[in-house]
Amino acid sequence: MKRLLFNLFIVMLLAGILAACSDDQDNTDEENNQEEQTEEETNTDEEQESESDEGNASDSEEDSSEESGDTGSAPDEKAEDQLKLSIGDTGTITNNFSKHEITLNSVEIKEEAGGEPSQQGNYVIVDLTVKNLGEDALSADDALGSTELATEHGDSGMPWFFIEGVAEEWPGQIESGESQSGVLLFDIQKSDSYALQTAVDLDSLSNQISFIFSADEAK
């Protein structure tokens, strides 16, 4: 009888231990499931926030692009060269800094200017009008800074300069829409014809214009 009771006691004890272990395992599994679910929800929230941030950033870039007027289009092509114009013609220079017209009004050839004889052969005095087509004020020095006179079209030419009483410095700024006239003086060898060229060395920045005239056309 005692042995039977002892065996029953052992069986009940083992059953209790097994039940306790089962409860612990269930609790552990439940906690693991809750942790995995929490991690999945957290990851989902982070992904949604990331997508939202990317969407907002994209919208901001588009808005910024629209506000700045940047449509991603290519810059305007360089204006066409206007070459071998004549006395009385007008050429238009368009570059990265300004847009202006240059008109060759007349030409005078002299062997002496301001009491100084020519060192090269003769002086060529060109009378020009510059009209500012841009929005900002422009000086004649800037508009005509790359102008030179050559004896052959396309060749490197001589720079202009001033002599008091003959070719004076152009005054002040040329405002938008305004014009200014003046002369440039060149000392160059004698030739049957000449080429007045502007922006010859600025091929990547500006179009070029040139005027061709003969010695017979000069005053």
C-alpha positions as CSV (number, residue, x, y, z in Angstrom):
1,M,0.0,0.0,0.0
2,K,2.8,2.4,1.0
3,R,4.6,1.6,-2.2
4,L,1.5,2.3,-4.3
5,L,1.1,5.7,-2.6
6,F,4.7,6.5,-3.2
7,N,4.4,5.6,-6.9
8,L,1.3,7.8,-7.2
9,F,3.2,10.7,-5.5
10,I,6.1,10.3,-8.0
11,V,3.7,10.3,-11.0
12,M,1.9,13.4,-9.7
13,L,5.2,15.2,-9.1
14,L,6.5,14.4,-12.6
15,A,3.2,15.6,-14.1
16,G,3.4,18.9,-12.2
17,I,7.0,19.4,-13.4
18,L,6.0,18.7,-17.0
19,A,3.1,21.1,-16.8
20,A,5.3,23.8,-15.4
21,C,7.8,23.3,-18.2
22,S,5.0,23.4,-20.8
23,D,3.7,26.7,-19.4
24,D,7.2,28.2,-19.5
25,Q,7.7,27.2,-23.1
26,D,4.3,28.6,-24.1
27,N,5.2,31.9,-22.4
28,T,8.6,32.0,-24.1
29,D,7.1,31.3,-27.5
30,E,4.4,34.0,-26.9
31,E,7.1,36.5,-25.9
32,N,9.2,35.6,-29.0
33,N,6.2,36.0,-31.2
34,Q,5.4,39.4,-29.7
35,E,9.0,40.5,-30.2
36,E,9.0,39.3,-33.8
37,Q,5.7,41.1,-34.5
38,T,7.0,44.3,-32.8
39,E,10.2,44.2,-34.9
40,E,8.2,43.6,-38.1
41,E,5.9,46.6,-37.3
42,T,9.0,48.7,-36.5
43,N,10.6,47.8,-39.8
44,T,7.4,48.5,-41.7
45,D,7.1,51.9,-40.0
46,E,10.7,52.7,-40.8
47,E,10.2,51.7,-44.4
48,Q,7.1,53.8,-44.7
49,E,8.9,56.8,-43.1
50,S,11.9,56.3,-45.5
51,E,9.5,56.2,-48.5
52,S,7.7,59.2,-47.3
53,D,11.0,61.1,-46.8
54,E,12.1,60.1,-50.3
55,G,8.8,61.3,-51.7
56,N,9.0,64.6,-49.9
57,A,12.6,65.1,-51.1
58,S,11.6,64.4,-54.6
59,D,8.7,66.8,-54.4
60,S,10.9,69.4,-52.9
61,E,13.4,69.0,-55.7
62,E,10.7,69.3,-58.3
63,D,9.2,72.4,-56.6
64,S,12.7,74.0,-56.4
65,S,13.3,73.2,-60.1
66,E,10.0,74.7,-61.1
67,E,10.6,77.8,-58.9
68,S,14.0,78.4,-60.4
69,G,12.8,77.9,-63.9
70,D,15.2,75.1,-64.5
71,T,13.6,72.7,-66.9
72,G,16.7,70.7,-67.6
73,S,16.8,71.9,-71.2
74,A,20.1,72.5,-73.0
75,P,21.5,76.1,-73.1
76,D,20.8,78.2,-76.1
77,E,23.1,77.6,-79.1
78,K,25.7,80.2,-80.0
79,A,24.4,82.9,-82.3
80,E,25.5,82.7,-86.0
81,D,28.6,84.5,-87.1
82,Q,28.0,87.6,-89.3
83,L,31.0,87.9,-91.6
84,K,32.2,90.2,-94.4
85,L,29.7,92.9,-93.8
86,S,30.2,96.3,-95.5
87,I,30.5,99.9,-94.5
88,G,27.0,101.0,-93.3
89,D,26.0,97.5,-92.2
90,T,25.2,96.4,-88.6
91,G,26.3,93.2,-86.9
92,T,25.0,91.8,-83.6
93,I,27.3,90.3,-81.0
94,T,25.7,87.8,-78.5
95,N,28.0,86.3,-75.8
96,N,27.9,85.1,-72.2
97,F,28.0,88.7,-70.9
98,S,26.1,91.0,-73.2
99,K,24.2,91.5,-76.5
100,H,24.9,94.5,-78.6
101,E,25.0,95.9,-82.2
102,I,28.0,97.3,-83.9
103,T,27.5,99.5,-87.0
104,L,30.5,100.6,-89.2
105,N,29.6,104.1,-90.2
106,S,32.7,105.2,-92.0
107,V,36.4,104.7,-92.5
108,E,39.3,107.2,-92.8
109,I,42.9,106.4,-93.8
110,K,45.8,108.7,-92.9
111,E,49.5,108.5,-92.9
112,E,49.7,110.9,-89.9
113,A,47.5,111.3,-86.8
114,G,47.9,113.9,-84.0
115,G,51.2,115.0,-85.5
116,E,52.5,111.4,-85.2
117,P,53.5,109.5,-88.4
118,S,52.4,105.9,-88.8
119,Q,54.9,103.3,-87.7
120,Q,53.3,100.5,-89.7
121,G,52.3,102.3,-93.0
122,N,49.1,104.2,-92.3
123,Y,46.5,104.9,-89.7
124,V,43.0,103.6,-90.2
125,I,40.3,105.4,-88.2
126,V,36.9,103.6,-88.1
127,D,33.7,105.4,-86.9
128,L,31.4,103.0,-85.1
129,T,28.0,103.0,-83.3
130,V,27.4,100.5,-80.5
131,K,23.8,99.9,-79.3
132,N,23.2,98.0,-76.1
133,L,20.6,95.3,-76.6
134,G,21.2,93.6,-73.1
135,E,19.6,94.4,-69.8
136,D,22.7,95.6,-68.0
137,A,24.8,98.7,-68.7
138,L,27.7,98.1,-71.1
139,S,30.9,100.1,-71.7
140,A,32.3,100.6,-75.2
141,D,35.6,99.1,-74.0
142,D,33.8,95.9,-73.1
143,A,31.8,95.9,-76.3
144,L,34.9,96.5,-78.5
145,G,37.7,95.0,-76.5
146,S,38.2,92.1,-78.8
147,T,38.0,94.2,-82.0
148,E,41.1,94.2,-84.3
149,L,42.0,95.2,-87.9
150,A,43.7,92.8,-90.3
151,T,44.8,93.0,-93.9
152,E,43.3,89.6,-94.6
153,H,40.0,88.3,-93.4
154,G,40.5,85.7,-90.7
155,D,44.1,86.6,-90.0
156,S,45.4,88.0,-86.7
157,G,45.1,91.8,-86.7
158,M,46.3,94.9,-84.9
159,P,44.7,96.3,-81.7
160,W,43.1,99.7,-81.5
161,F,44.3,102.6,-79.4
162,F,43.7,106.3,-78.6
163,I,45.5,109.5,-79.6
164,E,44.3,112.6,-78.0
165,G,42.4,114.8,-80.5
166,V,42.1,112.0,-83.0
167,A,40.6,109.0,-81.3
168,E,39.3,109.8,-77.8
169,E,38.2,107.3,-75.1
170,W,34.5,106.6,-75.3
171,P,32.6,108.2,-72.4
172,G,30.8,106.3,-69.6
173,Q,28.4,103.4,-69.8
174,I,25.9,102.6,-72.5
175,E,22.5,101.9,-70.8
176,S,20.1,99.2,-72.0
177,G,18.5,100.3,-75.3
178,E,20.9,103.2,-75.7
179,S,23.5,103.9,-78.4
180,Q,26.9,105.5,-78.4
181,S,29.2,106.5,-81.3
182,G,32.9,107.0,-81.4
183,V,36.1,106.1,-83.3
184,L,38.9,103.5,-83.0
185,L,42.4,104.1,-84.3
186,F,44.6,101.4,-85.8
187,D,48.2,101.6,-87.0
188,I,48.6,99.0,-89.8
189,Q,50.5,98.3,-93.0
190,K,49.1,99.7,-96.2
191,S,46.8,97.3,-98.1
192,D,44.2,97.4,-100.8
193,S,41.6,96.0,-98.4
194,Y,41.0,95.5,-94.7
195,A,39.0,93.4,-92.3
196,L,37.6,94.8,-89.1
197,Q,36.9,91.8,-86.9
198,T,35.3,91.4,-83.5
199,A,35.4,88.4,-81.1
200,V,37.8,86.5,-83.3
201,D,39.5,84.8,-80.2
202,L,36.2,84.2,-78.3
203,D,34.8,81.3,-80.4
204,S,33.5,79.4,-77.4
205,L,32.0,82.5,-75.8
206,S,30.6,84.6,-78.6
207,N,29.7,84.7,-82.2
208,Q,31.9,86.8,-84.5
209,I,31.2,89.7,-86.8
210,S,33.5,91.3,-89.4
211,F,33.4,94.1,-91.9
212,I,35.4,94.2,-95.2
213,F,36.3,97.5,-96.9
214,S,38.8,98.6,-99.5
215,A,41.2,101.5,-99.3
216,D,39.1,103.2,-102.1
217,E,36.0,103.2,-99.8
218,A,37.8,105.1,-97.1
219,K,37.6,108.9,-97.0
